[in-house]
Amino acid sequence: MTHAPRPALPLSTLAVCCLLLAPTAPSVAMSQQVGREQEIVDLKLGQRVLVDDGTCPAGQIKQVSGAKMTSNGIMRARQCIPRLGPKTK
């Protein structure tokens, strides 16, 4: 009993599979960090930015995220989260 060879995938299907399985870019996967909230000029819905402005207690850092779409643009949500790793300058 012999098996028929599998048909090769078309190049376009193979390319789509590679793009879907490729790891995300580091800039997308990692959060940005800025020194002041005023430096965030174009916050997108769902985007998270760490703000190291000293407003949170020791060991925490402020996280600003694009929380909700309004008629005036993206509404920001702010919260203090645990700081991961040493403080950066």
C-alpha positions in Angstrom: 0.0 0.0 0.0 1.6 3.3 -1.1 0.5 6.7 -0.1 0.0 9.5 -2.6 2.4 12.4 -2.2 1.0 15.4 -0.5 0.4 18.4 -2.8 2.7 21.3 -2.1 1.2 24.4 -0.6 1.0 27.4 -2.9 3.6 30.1 -2.2 1.0 32.6 -1.1 -0.4 30.2 1.6 3.1 29.4 2.8 4.0 33.1 3.0 0.8 33.8 5.0 1.6 31.0 7.4 5.1 32.3 8.0 3.8 35.8 8.7 1.2 34.5 11.2 3.8 32.4 13.0 6.6 35.0 13.1 7.3 36.5 16.5 6.1 40.0 17.1 8.5 43.0 16.8 10.1 44.0 20.1 8.8 47.5 19.9 5.2 46.1 19.8 5.8 43.6 22.6 7.6 45.9 25.0 6.1 48.9 26.7 7.5 52.3 26.1 8.8 54.3 29.0 8.8 58.1 29.2 9.7 60.6 31.9 6.6 62.8 31.8 3.0 62.1 30.7 3.2 65.1 28.4 5.7 63.2 26.2 2.9 60.8 25.1 1.5 62.5 22.0 -0.3 59.8 20.0 -1.7 57.2 22.4 -3.6 54.4 20.6 -6.5 52.3 21.9 -5.0 49.5 24.0 -1.4 50.9 24.0 0.4 51.0 27.3 3.1 53.5 28.2 5.1 53.5 31.5 5.6 57.0 32.9 8.4 57.5 35.4 7.4 60.9 36.9 7.6 60.0 40.6 3.9 60.2 41.2 3.6 56.6 42.3 4.9 55.1 45.6 8.4 53.5 45.8 8.7 50.3 43.9 5.8 51.3 41.5 5.6 53.1 38.2 2.6 54.8 36.5 1.0 53.0 33.5 -1.0 55.1 31.1 -3.1 53.2 28.7 -5.6 54.0 25.9 -8.7 52.8 27.6 -11.7 53.9 25.6 -12.7 55.6 22.4 -14.6 58.9 22.9 -15.8 61.6 20.5 -12.8 63.7 21.6 -10.3 60.9 21.0 -8.8 58.2 23.2 -9.5 58.4 26.9 -6.5 57.6 29.1 -6.5 55.3 32.1 -3.8 55.8 34.7 -2.7 53.3 37.4 0.4 52.5 39.5 1.8 49.1 38.8 4.8 47.2 40.3 8.1 48.3 38.8 9.8 45.3 37.1 13.6 45.5 37.3 15.8 48.4 38.4 14.8 52.0 37.8 16.1 53.4 34.5 17.3 56.9 34.0 
